[in-house]
Amino acid sequence: MLIYAYNQCLRIIKFIKYMYKLFQKIYYKYFDISKKEYRKLYRYFDGCHTILDLGCGQGDFCINDRKRIIGVDINRTSLQKARKLGYRVSYGNALRLPFKKCSFDGVFCAHLIEHFDSKDALSLLKEIGRVLMPGGILLIQTPLLHKAFFNNFTHEKVYTPEAIMHYFSDTDNTTYNKVGTYEIRNLFYRYAPLYNPIIEPKRLPTSPYKSILILLKCVSTLLYFLGIKNYLCKDGYTLVLRKI
C-alpha cells in the first residue's frame, strides 16, 4: 500500500512538472505580459515619426511598427533574431549612440538604466537628450527594489522616478548639471505577482514541496495575466516624459 501511494506521488510530481513546462511554452508564446504591455505603451508615441528603442533585444517593442521604430542593442545574438523577424535594428552602445542630434521624436527605454552605475546612467540620460528632439516623447521603464532585483547579476542600481527627474529638471546639485528639461506626462507603477520567490522553484532539489511551489508559480503567473496581483508591492514603474 505504501509503495503504491509513493508511486502515485511520483506520478503526480512528474505530471506537475510536465504541466509547468507546457504552461511556460504556451504563456510566453501567446500571453507574454511584456509584449501585451508594450502594445499599450506604444500609444504614447502617437504622432511620433521616428522612434528609437534603446536596448531593443529581440524586438518585443519593435513589433509595434516595423517602419517607425529603430532598435539598438549591444547583444549581437538578439539583433540577429530581431533582423530575421524583419525589424530595423543595429548594433550600438547606448552610451555612445550612432545617431545625430535630434534624430528622433520618440525614445523607448525599457529595462536598461538599472544595468548602469550612477555615472553611466547619467551618460545614458545625456545621450537620450541629445538624440531626442524638443517636443519628443521619452518613455522609461525600470524595476524598483524588490526581493528578486539582484537575482540578475547585471542589475547595478535602482533608479526611482524622482532620481531620474532630478536631472531632467532644474537642480541645485553642484556635481552634475541638468541634462535637459522635461515634463511628466504620466507615471504609473507595476505590481508584483502574488507569488514571487527569490529562488525559482524549478531550481530547487526534487521533492513534493518543490512541486507545490511550481504549482503556485503557475497559478500566480496566470492570475497576474488576469490582473490579480500583489497591490501592496510595487516592483517597477513607467515614466512618460515630454522634452521641452
Residue, then its C-alpha position, 0 to 999 in steps of 0.5 A: m500500500l505504501i509503495y503504491a501511494y509513493n508511486q502515485c506521488l511520483r506520478i503526480i510530481k512528474f505530471i506537475k512538472y510536465m504541466y509547468k513546462l507546457f504552461q511556460k511554452i504556451y504563456y510566453k508564446y501567446f500571453d507574454i505580459s511584456k509584449k501585451e504591455y508594450r502594445k499599450l505603451y506604444r500609444y504614447f508615441d502617437g504622432c511620433h515619426t521616428i522612434l528609437d528603442l534603446g536596448c531593443g533585444q529581440g524586438d518585443f517593442c519593435i513589433n509595434d511598427r516595423k517602419r517607425i521604430i529603430g532598435v539598438d542593442i549591444n547583444r549581437t545574438s538578439l539583433q540577429k533574431a530581431r533582423k530575421l523577424g524583419y525589424r530595423v535594428s543595429y548594433g550600438n552602445a547606448l552610451r555612445l549612440p550612432f545617431k545625430k542630434c535630434s534624430f528622433d521624436g520618440v525614445f523607448c527605454a525599457h529595462l536598461i538604466e538599472h544595468f548602469d552605475s550612477k555615472d553611466a546612467l547619467s551618460l545614458l540620460k545625456e545621450i537620450g537628450r541629445v538624440l531626442m528632439p524638443g517636443g519628443i516623447l521619452l518613455i522609461q521603464t525600470p524595476l524598483l527594489h524588490k526581493a528578486f532585483f539582484n537575482n540578475f547579476t547585471h542589475e547595478k542600481v535602482y533608479t526611482p522616478e524622482a532620481i531620474m527627474h532630478y536631472f531632467s529638471d532644474t537642480d541645485n546639485t553642484t556635481y552634475n548639471k541638468v541634462g535637459t528639461y522635461e515634463i511628466r506626462n504620466l507615471f504609473y507603477r507595476y505590481a508584483p505577482l502574488y507569488n514571487p520567490i527569490i529562488e525559482p522553484k524549478r531550481l530547487p532539489t526534487s521533492p513534493y514541496k518543490s512541486i507545490l511551489i511550481l504549482l503556485k508559480c503557475v497559478s500566480t503567473l496566470l492570475y497576474f495575466l488576469g490582473i490579480k496581483n500583489y497591490l501592496c508591492k510595487d516592483g517597477y514603474t513607467l515614466v512618460l516624459r515630454k522634452i521641452 
